[in-house]
Amino acid sequence: MKKFFRDTRIDADRFRAGMALLTGAVNIVATRNGEIRSGLTASAVCSFSADPPRLLACINFSGNSFQQIAESRCMSVNVLAQSQEQLAKRFANMLAGENEDRFGYGKWTELMTGAPVLEEALAAFDCSVEEMLVAHTHAVIIGEVKDVIVNGGMKPLLYSNRAFTTTKGAYDEFPLDYIMAEAWC
């Protein structure tokens, strides 16, 4: 039998360059631990299961937000609209100071878990932390969805090629099923 060997040493810059081309939705992951509110901008968020409703978020555990989520055992995942780019930058420490109250921007409320939820988000998921998997520098956090706010009607804020962007094109004026029907004719 032939043996296969892989070189698992990948250049970090080359890896980052490739990952920069993976377009993702921009989210704010937030929590409340007692009187402390904390949050960060994240694009490594996705659905985990619909029945029961679960999602997952990958968070660097060297930051303050991970520690607060680990202690509070709750988080919100707020899917941002294109118009919320400044808020995304604020929670990514791209604007102002690190000690600034980022929750002073936007309309925040609380649902079942007590985590801050952005009222004007495209969608906001209020979650209790079900499980955490820590590997190397990040934690995969599985959230049990307790409540959802759905606003819709706005273009999503996306991150691609190291820049914020959104969807573009004439197809934005038509329902997706119309586009697909035209494509298959």
C-alpha atoms as one frame of an Amber mdcrd trajectory, in Angstrom:
protein
   0.000   0.000   0.000   1.276   3.435  -0.933   1.702   5.884   1.951   0.695
   9.490   1.526   2.440  12.258   3.377   1.176  15.784   3.721   3.205  18.824
   4.505   1.018  20.508   7.121   3.239  23.552   7.384   1.264  26.258   5.627
   2.601  29.780   5.397   0.393  31.928   7.697   0.336  34.898   5.309  -0.715
  32.687   2.409  -3.442  31.141   4.558  -4.727  34.596   5.563  -4.694  35.711
   1.914  -6.844  32.740   0.970  -9.225  33.219   3.896  -9.616  36.906   3.020
 -11.442  35.764  -0.104 -14.021  33.836   1.919 -16.937  36.263   2.076 -18.897
  36.229   5.315 -21.761  38.005   7.026 -20.705  40.548   9.633 -22.087  40.033
  13.134 -21.704  41.494  16.582 -21.455  38.854  19.289 -22.364  40.400  22.645
 -22.853  39.361  26.254 -23.661  40.694  29.692 -21.879  39.351  32.748 -23.459
  41.086  35.720 -23.059  44.804  35.004 -20.343  44.257  32.385 -21.394  44.347
  28.721 -18.894  43.136  26.171 -18.929  42.466  22.445 -16.914  41.959  19.305
 -17.316  41.924  15.546 -17.232  38.415  14.079 -17.682  36.797  10.689 -17.090
  33.193  11.834 -20.735  32.522  12.695 -23.110  29.980  11.171 -26.160  27.825
  11.719 -25.496  24.593  13.604 -28.976  22.992  13.599 -32.584  24.032  13.075
 -34.180  21.396  15.291 -33.278  22.167  17.985 -32.238  25.723  16.993 -28.497
  26.154  17.527 -25.784  28.327  16.045 -22.060  28.513  16.473 -19.591  31.343
  16.750 -15.799  31.120  16.680 -14.180  33.612  19.032 -10.565  34.360  19.907
 -10.213  33.507  23.573  -7.474  36.048  24.226 -10.045  38.866  24.117 -12.203
  40.102  26.976 -15.471  39.076  25.301 -14.645  35.372  25.361 -14.011  35.493
  29.114 -17.295  37.335  29.696 -19.249  34.830  27.547 -17.586  31.899  29.328
 -18.625  33.293  32.713 -22.132  34.566  31.821 -23.038  31.532  29.678 -25.099
  33.765  27.360 -24.528  35.661  24.129 -26.356  37.360  21.315 -25.435  37.107
  17.654 -26.535  40.233  15.776 -26.484  39.997  11.970 -25.626  43.461  10.663
 -27.086  45.433   7.768 -24.963  47.454   5.343 -25.977  50.656   7.137 -24.343
  49.360  10.348 -20.750  49.346   9.066 -19.648  52.013  11.566 -21.015  49.895
  14.421 -19.106  46.863  13.084 -15.911  48.920  12.978 -16.529  50.201  16.519
 -16.893  46.659  17.913 -13.798  45.596  15.930 -11.744  48.354  17.631 -11.274
  50.095  14.285 -12.744  53.366  15.619 -12.175  55.355  18.818 -10.682  53.879
  21.949 -10.860  50.385  23.359 -12.400  51.665  26.600 -15.268  53.448  24.810
 -18.823  52.292  25.609 -19.643  50.739  22.245 -23.173  49.986  23.438 -23.805
  53.763  23.445 -24.302  53.409  19.678 -27.387  51.712  18.231 -30.538  50.645
  20.063 -29.827  47.746  22.420 -32.331  45.708  24.397 -32.367  42.409  26.267
 -34.477  39.331  25.657 -34.515  36.048  27.608 -30.832  35.558  28.509 -29.933
  39.143  29.401 -27.327  39.450  26.621 -27.472  42.800  24.768 -29.443  42.473
  21.519 -29.304  45.052  18.701 -32.919  45.974  17.918 -32.157  47.173  14.341
 -30.069  44.148  13.290 -31.166  42.184  10.221 -31.612  39.332  12.664 -30.586
  38.940  16.287 -30.276  35.608  18.084 -30.441  35.483  21.878 -28.573  32.381
  23.051 -27.533  30.480  26.111 -24.134  28.829  25.796 -24.628  25.099  25.388
 -21.066  24.014  24.733 -17.561  25.375  24.141 -14.692  23.737  22.333 -11.338
  25.442  22.871  -8.643  24.752  20.299  -5.356  26.642  20.028  -6.309  30.348
  19.934 -10.085  30.193  19.473 -13.211  28.713  20.985 -16.154  27.333  19.061
 -19.211  28.327  21.042 -22.482  26.517  20.409 -25.436  28.669  21.360 -28.907
  27.360  22.108 -31.227  29.933  20.511 -33.789  31.176  23.037 -35.314  34.035
  21.015 -34.930  35.742  17.627 -35.595  39.217  16.264 -36.079  39.308  12.488
 -36.129  42.676  10.697 -35.028  41.907   7.147 -35.650  44.322   4.284 -32.069
  45.652   4.326 -28.927  44.640   2.500 -26.528  42.551   4.599 -23.129  43.807
   5.686 -20.488  41.440   4.324 -16.727  41.178   4.750 -14.662  40.109   1.759
 -11.106  40.692   0.600 -10.362  42.632   3.818 -13.145  45.165   3.208 -16.783
  45.710   4.099 -19.198  45.270   1.206 -22.742  44.159   0.420 -24.701  42.496
  -2.359 -24.995  44.339  -5.651 -26.808  43.903  -8.934 -30.145  44.105 -10.670
 -31.207  40.822  -9.037 -31.721  42.703  -5.755 -35.046  43.942  -7.140 -36.431
  40.443  -7.749 -37.262  37.497  -5.498 -34.649  34.724  -5.551 -37.071  32.160
  -7.031 -37.610  34.512 -10.019 -33.859  34.701 -10.599 -33.457  30.935 -10.390
 -36.396  30.352 -12.781 -34.829  32.726 -15.322 -31.443  31.030 -14.980 -32.864
  27.592 -15.768 -34.890  28.658 -18.860
